[in-house]
């Protein structure tokens, strides 16, 4: 295990691809973009239950959920590296998850659904298009004080898509 500090661009992509697994033991991880980047590279993740990853990492299917404590991190790493076939299987599941759920077309449709749920009486934007004709190009969130679980983080498959 190496701590490399901040990396970006092509170097970061290369590091994701050569890693055996990606561990994100954050105490606070709002969304978990690192998790989605690891999944995009087809890597299994060991991620904290706190924040976003706790909502969308399916334990023992798309990764391992751990507590942000050293003994829990050690346990997660040990489990991941004790069975490389299982880890690769989770990495394969991760890559499929990215291809199904974390594409801009899906995110824009789900974001619009949240906006419509929060603001049902707001007129549609002139540039708005349906899921069949293209992505949404103009979205305005009108209630920033309301907390909600993002529907595109839900593990339930959308029947409408």
C-alpha positions as CSV (number, residue, x, y, z in Angstrom):
1,X,0.0,0.0,0.0
2,X,1.3,3.4,-0.9
3,X,0.0,6.9,-0.2
4,X,0.8,9.0,-3.3
5,X,-0.9,12.3,-2.4
6,X,-2.9,14.3,-5.0
7,X,-2.9,12.9,-8.5
8,X,-5.0,13.9,-11.5
9,X,-5.5,13.5,-15.2
10,X,-4.0,10.6,-17.2
11,X,-1.7,9.7,-14.2
12,X,-4.8,9.2,-12.0
13,X,-6.5,7.0,-14.7
14,X,-3.4,4.9,-15.0
15,X,-3.2,4.4,-11.3
16,X,-6.8,3.2,-11.1
17,X,-6.1,0.7,-13.9
18,X,-3.0,-0.8,-12.3
19,X,-4.5,-1.0,-8.7
20,X,-5.8,-4.3,-7.4
21,X,-8.5,-2.5,-5.3
22,X,-9.3,1.0,-4.2
23,X,-9.8,1.8,-0.5
24,X,-11.8,5.0,0.5
25,X,-12.0,5.0,4.3
26,X,-13.3,8.6,4.5
27,X,-15.0,9.9,7.6
28,X,-17.2,12.1,5.4
29,X,-17.6,11.4,1.7
30,X,-20.6,13.4,0.3
31,X,-21.0,11.5,-3.0
32,X,-17.9,9.3,-3.6
33,X,-16.6,10.3,-7.0
34,X,-13.4,8.3,-6.2
35,X,-15.7,5.2,-5.8
36,X,-17.3,5.8,-9.2
37,X,-13.8,6.4,-10.8
38,X,-12.6,3.1,-9.3
39,X,-15.7,1.4,-10.7
40,X,-15.1,2.9,-14.1
41,X,-11.7,1.2,-14.0
42,X,-13.4,-2.1,-13.0
43,X,-11.8,-2.2,-9.6
44,X,-13.4,-3.5,-6.4
45,X,-13.7,-0.9,-3.6
46,X,-13.5,-0.9,0.1
47,X,-15.4,2.2,1.2
48,X,-16.7,3.9,4.3
49,X,-20.3,3.5,5.2
50,X,-20.4,7.2,5.8
51,X,-22.0,9.5,3.2
52,X,-22.6,8.7,-0.4
53,X,-20.7,5.4,-0.7
54,X,-22.8,4.0,2.2
55,X,-25.9,4.5,0.0
56,X,-24.7,3.0,-3.3
57,X,-21.9,0.5,-2.5
58,X,-23.7,-2.9,-2.2
59,X,-21.8,-4.8,0.4
60,X,-20.0,-7.9,-1.0
61,X,-21.5,-7.3,-4.4
62,X,-20.0,-4.0,-5.7
63,X,-17.5,-3.6,-2.9
64,X,-17.1,-3.8,0.9
65,X,-18.5,-1.2,3.3
66,X,-16.4,-0.5,6.3
67,X,-16.3,1.9,9.3
68,X,-13.8,4.7,9.1
69,X,-11.6,3.1,11.8
70,X,-8.2,1.4,11.4
71,X,-9.3,-2.0,12.5
72,X,-12.3,-2.0,10.1
73,X,-10.1,-0.8,7.2
74,X,-7.6,-3.6,8.0
75,X,-10.4,-6.1,8.1
76,X,-11.8,-4.9,4.7
77,X,-8.4,-5.0,3.0
78,X,-7.8,-8.5,4.4
79,X,-11.1,-9.8,3.2
80,X,-10.6,-8.3,-0.3
81,X,-7.1,-9.7,-0.7
82,X,-8.0,-13.1,0.7
83,X,-10.0,-14.0,-2.5
84,X,-8.8,-12.4,-5.7
85,X,-11.5,-14.2,-7.8
86,X,-14.2,-12.7,-5.6
87,X,-12.5,-9.2,-5.8
88,X,-12.4,-9.4,-9.6
89,X,-16.1,-10.5,-9.7
90,X,-16.9,-7.4,-7.6
91,X,-14.8,-5.3,-10.0
92,X,-16.7,-6.7,-13.0
93,X,-20.0,-5.8,-11.2
94,X,-18.7,-2.3,-10.6
95,X,-17.9,-1.7,-14.2
96,X,-21.4,-2.9,-15.2
97,X,-22.9,-0.5,-12.5
98,X,-21.1,2.4,-14.0
99,X,-22.3,1.6,-17.5
100,X,-25.9,1.2,-16.4
101,X,-26.3,3.9,-13.7
102,X,-23.6,6.6,-13.9
103,X,-24.0,7.9,-17.4
104,X,-25.0,11.5,-18.1
105,X,-28.2,10.6,-19.8
106,X,-29.4,8.7,-16.8
107,X,-28.2,11.3,-14.3
108,X,-30.0,14.1,-16.2
109,X,-33.3,12.2,-16.3
110,X,-33.1,11.4,-12.6
111,X,-32.1,15.0,-11.7
112,X,-35.1,16.3,-13.6
113,X,-37.4,13.8,-11.8
114,X,-36.1,15.1,-8.5
115,X,-36.7,18.7,-9.6
116,X,-40.2,17.9,-10.7
117,X,-40.9,16.1,-7.4
118,X,-39.7,19.2,-5.5
119,X,-41.3,21.8,-7.8
120,X,-44.3,20.2,-9.4
121,X,-45.8,23.5,-10.6
122,X,-42.8,24.9,-12.4
123,X,-43.2,25.1,-16.1
124,X,-40.7,23.0,-18.2
125,X,-37.6,24.6,-19.5
126,X,-37.8,25.5,-23.3
127,X,-34.7,23.4,-24.0
128,X,-36.0,20.3,-22.1
129,X,-36.0,17.0,-24.0
130,X,-37.3,13.6,-23.1
131,X,-35.2,10.6,-22.3
132,X,-36.0,9.3,-25.8
133,X,-34.9,12.5,-27.6
134,X,-31.8,13.6,-25.6
135,X,-30.4,15.0,-22.4
136,X,-31.8,17.8,-20.4
137,X,-29.8,21.0,-21.0
138,X,-31.4,23.4,-18.5
139,X,-32.2,22.4,-14.9
140,X,-32.9,24.7,-12.0
141,X,-33.1,23.5,-8.4
142,X,-35.6,25.6,-6.6
143,X,-35.6,24.3,-3.0
144,X,-32.0,24.0,-1.7
145,X,-33.2,23.7,1.9
146,X,-34.9,20.4,1.3
147,X,-32.7,17.2,1.8
148,X,-33.5,14.2,-0.2
149,X,-31.9,10.9,-1.3
150,X,-30.8,11.2,-4.8
151,X,-32.8,8.7,-6.9
152,X,-29.8,7.8,-9.2
153,X,-28.0,6.5,-6.1
154,X,-30.8,4.1,-5.4
155,X,-29.8,0.5,-6.2
156,X,-33.3,-0.2,-7.6
157,X,-33.4,-0.5,-11.3
158,X,-35.6,2.0,-13.1
159,X,-38.4,0.2,-15.0
160,X,-39.1,3.3,-17.1
161,X,-35.6,3.2,-18.7
